[in-house]
Amino acid sequence: LWDTHTGAELHTLSGHRDWVSAVAFSPDGARIVSASSDETLKVWNTRTGAELHTLNGHSDWVYSAAFSPDGARIVSTSYDGTLKLWDAHSGKALRTLSGHLDRVTAAAFSPDGTCIVSVSWDKTLKLWGSNTGKALRTLNGHMDRVTAAAFSPNGAQIVSVSWDKTLKLWDVHTGAELHTLSSHSGRVTAATFSP
């Protein structure tokens, strides 16, 4: 952890036994969640650098993690082909979301926190109800691994990116593909909406 004004190192957070592949702040900035190839997540106190919880349950590399907009839950994705929802305050596992046929590499909550989008090497995106864990729809159209996705600020659209060299825009409510953005000459690995 670093101080952005001075550049000073504030804390080194040590505890994972293998590569740390992703980190995210809670919305209030008080906690950090980290994901690791040691098959765990850890939640940390940003003020003290103390480890608050270790989240165990995945059976392969945990590749990404994100807090819900209200900071109450965490979603994690894993090479074990699942997503997991966790209580961010207690570290308790809430539910496992299964349905992808290959590694799940990223997930994001909708701005209102009611929906989750996940992306996978199985070339699909899936939408899930965050309260029920129910699969709502599968978005098909990419021709190679889907590596990231993001909701628009109003939650009405999703952008996805893929190793097939394209971005796609989707309608959240219908699952319809709205546009394919094609001009990259290599794998597309990330995208974000303007505010």
PyMOL commands that set and color helices and strands:
alter all, ss='L'
color gray80, all
select strands_A, chain A and resi 20-25+31-36+40-45+51-56+62-67+73-78+82-87+93-98+104-109+115-120+124-129+135-140+146-151+157-162+166-171+177-182
alter strands_A, ss='S'
color yellow, strands_A
deselect
rebuild
show_as cartoon
